[in-house]
């Protein structure tokens, strides 16, 4: 089991916000600091939920079968972006349920979805195949940066796409692993994780770069 906790910046006043004995993951803050979005397995499926910062008013956002995770709020706090691996065939559904019964997931095929915070207007914005994940809103709120291996199974690079699924653009061109991109609030810089420059080891480091629209 995993729980979502909160604490002060100095590490004091640590408190669990979610009920123990369940599986919770991937919490992130709303821009105004009043809400937290997270994923949880409450009913035999992994869905996206929101709650207040004291753990109250838990609301379910997604409800389709499959793994929904890694959600982030839009800069204005009205929308959510997340990755999803939603099984369709009988074999895919059986594999998902069998793994979940063991507390495991294997989301190797993921696409990106955007919706309002209450789950309405759910829209699939990628249909690229392979693993499209780690999405994060551009400060304009009009496009999303994410990691994908849809062009090469052996490497992950960063891509950007508009919220309506148009304008796909490749941002990095590595032969290794680039993921977890995030913009600074002013959009001037981007930080991401990468396996580049690691001398052939498995080390993953953080990189920061100036962003140019």
C-alpha positions in Angstrom: 0.0 0.0 0.0 1.0 3.6 -0.5 -0.5 6.8 1.0 -0.3 10.5 0.2 1.3 12.6 3.0 1.7 16.3 3.5 4.3 18.2 5.6 5.9 21.6 6.0 8.9 22.6 3.9 11.2 21.9 6.9 9.8 18.4 7.3 7.7 19.1 10.3 4.0 18.3 10.8 3.9 15.2 8.7 0.3 13.9 8.1 -1.2 11.2 6.0 -4.1 12.5 3.9 -5.3 9.2 2.4 -6.7 6.1 4.2 -4.1 3.4 4.9 -4.4 0.0 3.3 -5.1 1.3 -0.2 -2.8 2.2 -3.1 -2.2 5.9 -3.8 0.4 7.5 -6.1 1.4 10.6 -8.1 0.1 13.5 -6.1 0.5 17.1 -7.3 -0.8 20.5 -6.3 -3.3 22.8 -7.9 -1.9 26.2 -8.8 -3.7 27.9 -5.9 -2.4 25.3 -3.4 -5.9 24.3 -2.3 -6.3 20.9 -4.1 -4.3 17.8 -4.7 -4.7 15.5 -7.7 -3.6 11.8 -7.3 -4.3 8.3 -8.5 -5.7 5.5 -6.4 -7.1 2.0 -6.5 -10.3 2.2 -4.5 -12.5 -0.1 -6.5 -10.3 -2.6 -8.3 -9.2 0.0 -10.9 -6.7 2.9 -10.9 -8.5 6.2 -11.4 -7.6 9.9 -10.9 -9.0 11.7 -7.9 -8.9 15.2 -6.4 -9.1 16.2 -2.7 -8.6 19.2 -0.5 -5.2 19.7 1.1 -6.5 18.3 4.4 -7.7 15.1 2.7 -11.4 16.0 2.7 -13.8 16.2 -0.2 -12.3 13.3 -2.3 -13.8 13.4 -5.8 -13.4 10.8 -8.5 -12.3 12.2 -11.9 -12.0 9.2 -14.2 -13.9 5.9 -14.2 -12.9 3.9 -17.2 -11.1 0.6 -16.9 -7.3 1.0 -17.0 -4.4 2.8 -15.4 -4.8 6.6 -15.2 -1.9 8.4 -13.6 0.6 11.2 -13.4 -2.0 13.9 -13.5 -1.2 17.7 -13.3 -3.4 20.7 -13.2 -3.4 23.3 -15.9 -1.9 26.7 -15.0 -5.4 28.2 -14.4 -6.5 25.2 -12.3 -9.5 24.3 -14.5 -8.1 21.2 -16.4 -6.1 18.1 -15.8 -3.7 16.3 -18.0 -2.8 12.6 -17.4 -1.5 9.5 -19.0 -3.6 6.4 -19.4 -3.2 2.8 -20.4 -6.7 1.5 -21.1 -7.0 -2.2 -22.1 -9.5 -3.0 -24.8 -9.2 -6.7 -25.8 -10.1 -9.6 -23.5 -6.5 -10.5 -23.2 -5.4 -7.0 -22.3 -8.2 -6.7 -19.7 -7.2 -10.0 -18.2 -3.6 -9.1 -18.0 -4.4 -5.7 -16.4 -6.7 -7.3 -13.8 -4.3 -10.1 -13.0 -1.4 -7.7 -12.4 -3.5 -5.3 -10.4 -4.6 -8.2 -8.1 -0.9 -8.5 -7.3 -0.5 -4.8 -6.7 1.3 -4.4 -10.1 0.8 -2.5 -13.3 2.6 -2.7 -16.6 1.5 0.3 -18.7 3.7 0.0 -21.7 1.0 1.5 -24.1 -0.1 4.9 -22.8 -1.8 7.9 -24.4 -2.5 11.4 -23.0 -6.0 12.6 -21.9 -7.1 16.0 -20.9 -10.4 16.9 -19.0 -12.0 19.4 -16.7 -11.2 19.0 -13.1 -14.6 17.4 -12.5 -13.8 14.8 -15.3 -16.1 16.3 -17.9 -15.1 16.9 -21.5 -12.6 14.1 -21.4 -10.5 14.2 -24.6 -7.8 11.8 -25.8 -5.1 14.1 -27.3 -2.5 11.5 -28.5 -2.9 8.4 -30.6 0.7 7.6 -31.2 1.1 4.1 -29.9 3.9 2.9 -27.5 4.3 4.9 -24.2 3.3 8.6 -24.1 3.6 9.8 -20.6 4.9 12.4 -18.1 2.8 15.2 -19.5 3.0 18.8 -18.2 1.2 22.0 -19.2 3.0 24.8 -20.9 2.4 28.0 -18.9 0.0 29.2 -21.6 -2.3 26.3 -20.9 -2.7 25.7 -24.6 -0.2 22.9 -25.1 1.5 20.1 -23.3 5.0 18.7 -23.2 5.5 15.0 -22.6 7.9 12.0 -23.1 7.4 9.4 -25.7 9.1 6.4 -27.4 6.6 6.2 -30.3 9.4 7.0 -32.8 12.0 4.6 -31.3 11.3 1.8 -28.9 14.9 2.2 -27.6 14.7 5.8 -26.6 12.4 8.4 -25.0 12.4 12.0 -26.2 10.4 15.1 -25.4 7.5 16.2 -27.6 4.9 19.0 -27.5 1.3 18.9 -28.6 -1.7 21.3 -28.6 -4.6 20.5 -26.4 -6.7 19.5 -29.4 -4.1 16.9 -30.5 -2.7 19.0 -33.4 0.8 20.4 -33.8 2.9 17.5 -32.6 6.5 18.7 -32.4 9.7 16.8 -31.3 11.7 18.8 -28.7 14.7 16.5 -27.9 16.5 14.1 -30.2 18.4 11.8 -27.8 19.2 8.1 -28.3 18.6 7.5 -24.5 16.0 8.5 -22.0 14.5 12.0 -21.6 11.4 12.4 -19.4 9.6 14.2 -16.6 9.7 17.7 -18.2 8.4 20.7 -16.3 8.3 24.4 -17.1 9.1 27.2 -14.7 6.0 29.3 -13.9 7.1 32.1 -16.2 7.9 29.7 -19.1 11.5 30.8 -19.3 13.1 27.5 -18.4 12.4 23.8 -18.6 13.8 21.1 -16.3 13.8 17.4 -17.2 15.4 14.1 -16.4 17.8 12.4 -18.8 20.3 9.5 -19.1 22.5 11.5 -21.4 26.1 12.2 -20.4 26.2 9.3 -17.9 29.2 7.5 -19.3 27.2 4.4 -20.2 25.8 3.9 -16.7 22.2 3.8 -15.7 22.4 7.2 -13.9 19.6 9.6 -14.5 20.3 13.3 -13.8 18.4 16.6 -13.9 19.0 19.1 -16.7 17.7 22.6 -17.1 17.5 24.6 -20.3 16.4 28.0 -21.6 13.0 27.6 -23.3 12.3 29.4 -26.6 8.8 29.4 -28.1 
